[in-house]
């Protein structure tokens, strides 16, 4: 008999990766308020009674709580919706998991730090700057203080899901390039660590199967910045000789991206390393795999052809 996992908030880029990695070895039920895949069913986890009924009916061995609002500007402008979605819904998940006596997974973020340090390990004390970060950190704290058994994984700059699900930095750059833009402005004052959703799901699977409960930083290996990621992306796409990347400060985009962001979100997977459980790849390798496996057809449709050999995952 396969063990069962209930995955709540699985309609985004991270849910796609978890479905991909866990579907063969587990019986899974994936839910979201946005039913955008055949393997999804409707559930708004902000509705405690509906969440509780649906999970209890499935009788899972694990509860994975993935979903959250991650648009920082939306979170700054919609506080009640943000805390209802990112914080109180996590309390719902903790109550349900404890009631069923099963472990739960919660996804936290590197954004909970204030960026005054260059790097953050698993034991550094968070100091969230904006409402997105605060809502996520309050969720993290509730899990740590109240869940019986849990895994909390802090992700960095997420990349995954491809053209339809990726709403982050990589997809925004690719869409500009696909539209024919070859003169791009990229901030030069933000450091962080990319996190490939597929690698992330694989590392979570390893922790779950070893029953290594607790809090873990979980990002790709290697240090970088927004500008360096953009440089590497245009190289992968074979556009480095025809694309101009203009370095600009974050204030250049202050009207669009007005939510506070830390200057450094670089995480170190210290606990994973100490437990010999760090299977996260270097961010450059992960970025190449992501583009090859999720964007090849989209890029061809827009007359961009990858020049390097294909990598499969």
Secondary structure by P-SEA (a helix, b strand, c coil): cbbbbbbcccccaaaaaaaaccccccbbbbbccccccccbbbbcccaaaaaaaaaaaacccbbbbcccccaaaaaaacaaaaaacccaaaaaaaaaaaaacbbbbbbbccccccccccccccccbbbbccaaaaaaaaaaaaaaaccccbbbbbbcccccccccccccaaaaaaaaaaacccbbbbbccbbbbbbcaaaaaaaaaaaaaacccccccccccccccaaaaaaaaaaaacccccbbbbbbccccccccccccccccccccaaaaaaacccccccaaaaaaaaaacccaaaaaaaccccccccccc
